[in-house]
């Protein structure tokens, strides 16, 4: 767990207690389909791993009570979307906290914030779209201006003197 925490830029701490076997099995299958790794761990072991990870994970120590499971992901908002979708059928999992790119989010009320976090690929796509927009406007203006200009020239040339 120490190595996983050292390498992980994104992990979510959740409470999935009280889920029956069928429901927790469904959650695990959904995690597998979305490339989210779900692990149950004892709070004392998780706290020790957090201390040895070399990261400042101290804000999470206070929420390590009750049942805790860890969701690891490569995409920042995938676990949040998964939790939100799963909670349409079940009251759990409850978000205890999340670590996303060196920022700690604590509490279930942060779920909507985490759902709206954009991935690196989404941010790159937005940036490319912003950079292309002015060029597209210039080209469009030149093309429409050229059509107008040629229309005016044609009209003037057809006009009797």
C-alpha positions in Angstrom: 0.0 0.0 0.0 2.9 2.3 0.7 4.1 1.9 -2.9 0.6 2.4 -4.3 0.2 5.7 -2.4 3.7 6.9 -3.4 2.8 6.3 -7.1 -0.8 7.4 -7.0 -1.7 10.9 -8.0 -5.4 10.1 -7.6 -7.2 8.1 -4.9 -10.5 8.2 -3.2 -11.4 7.1 0.3 -14.9 5.7 0.6 -17.2 3.9 2.9 -18.9 0.9 1.4 -20.0 -0.8 4.6 -23.5 -2.2 4.8 -23.5 -3.2 1.1 -24.7 -6.7 0.7 -22.7 -9.3 -1.3 -24.7 -8.7 -4.5 -24.4 -4.9 -4.4 -20.7 -4.9 -3.5 -20.1 -7.4 -6.3 -21.9 -5.1 -8.7 -19.7 -2.1 -7.5 -16.5 -4.1 -8.0 -17.5 -5.1 -11.5 -18.3 -1.5 -12.3 -14.9 -0.4 -11.0 -13.2 -3.0 -13.1 -15.0 -1.8 -16.2 -14.0 1.8 -15.5 -10.3 1.0 -14.7 -10.8 2.0 -11.1 -9.0 -0.3 -8.6 -11.1 -0.8 -5.4 -9.3 -2.1 -2.2 -10.6 -2.6 1.3 -8.0 -1.9 4.0 -7.9 -1.5 7.8 -7.6 2.2 8.9 -4.5 1.6 11.0 -2.7 0.0 8.1 -3.8 2.8 5.8 -2.7 5.5 8.2 0.8 3.8 8.5 1.1 3.6 4.7 0.1 7.3 4.4 2.8 8.3 6.9 5.4 6.3 5.0 4.3 7.5 1.5 6.3 10.7 1.7 3.2 12.8 0.8 1.4 15.2 3.1 -1.7 13.0 3.7 -2.3 14.2 7.3 -5.7 15.8 6.5 -7.1 12.3 5.9 -6.1 10.9 9.3 -9.2 12.3 11.0 -11.6 10.5 8.5 -10.0 7.1 8.9 -12.8 5.7 11.0 -15.3 2.9 10.4 -15.0 1.0 7.1 -12.6 2.4 4.5 -12.0 1.4 1.0 -9.6 3.0 -1.4 -10.3 3.7 -5.1 -7.2 4.2 -7.3 -7.6 5.7 -10.8 -5.6 7.4 -13.5 -8.5 9.8 -14.4 -9.3 12.4 -11.7 -13.1 12.3 -12.0 -13.8 8.7 -12.9 -14.2 7.5 -9.3 -16.5 10.5 -8.5 -18.7 9.8 -11.6 -18.8 6.1 -10.6 -19.9 6.9 -7.1 -22.5 9.4 -8.3 -23.9 6.8 -10.8 -23.9 4.0 -8.2 -25.7 6.1 -5.6 -28.7 6.3 -7.9 -29.4 2.7 -6.8 -27.7 2.6 -3.4 -27.0 5.0 -0.6 -23.3 4.0 -0.6 -20.4 4.4 -1.3 -20.0 7.5 0.7 -17.0 9.7 -0.2 -14.8 10.3 2.8 -12.1 12.1 1.0 -10.0 12.2 -2.2 -6.5 13.0 -3.2 -6.3 14.5 -6.7 -3.0 15.9 -8.0 -1.7 16.9 -4.6 -5.0 18.4 -3.4 -7.0 16.9 -0.6 -10.8 16.9 -0.8 -12.6 16.0 2.5 -16.2 15.0 2.9 -19.1 13.7 0.8 -20.2 17.2 -0.1 -17.1 17.5 -2.4 -18.5 14.8 -4.7 -20.0 17.3 -7.2 -16.7 19.3 -7.3 -14.8 16.1 -8.1 -17.2 15.0 -10.8 -16.5 18.3 -12.6 -12.8 18.1 -12.5 -11.4 17.8 -16.0 -8.8 15.2 -17.0 -5.5 16.2 -18.5 -6.8 15.1 -22.0 -10.0 17.2 -21.6 -7.9 20.3 -20.6 -5.6 19.8 -23.6 -8.6 19.5 -25.9 -10.1 22.7 -24.4 -6.8 24.6 -24.9 -6.5 23.4 -28.5 -10.1 24.6 -29.2 -9.3 28.0 -27.7 -6.1 28.4 -29.7 -7.9 27.4 -32.9 -10.8 29.7 -32.4 -9.2 33.0 -33.4 -7.6 31.4 -36.5 -10.9 30.0 -37.6 -12.6 33.4 -37.2 -9.9 35.1 -39.3 -10.2 32.4 -42.1 -14.0 32.6 -42.0 -13.9 36.4 -42.3 -11.4 36.3 -45.2 -13.5 33.7 -47.0 -16.8 35.5 -46.6 -15.1 38.8 -47.4 -13.6 37.4 -50.6 -17.0 36.1 -51.7 -18.6 39.5 -51.0 -15.8 41.3 -52.9 -16.1 39.0 -55.9 -19.9 39.4 -55.9 -19.5 43.2 -55.9 -17.0 43.1 -58.7 -19.2 40.8 -60.7 -22.3 43.0 -60.2 -20.3 46.1 -61.2 -18.9 44.4 -64.3 -22.4 43.4 -65.5 -23.8 46.8 -64.9 -24.3 48.9 -68.1 -22.3 52.1 -68.2 
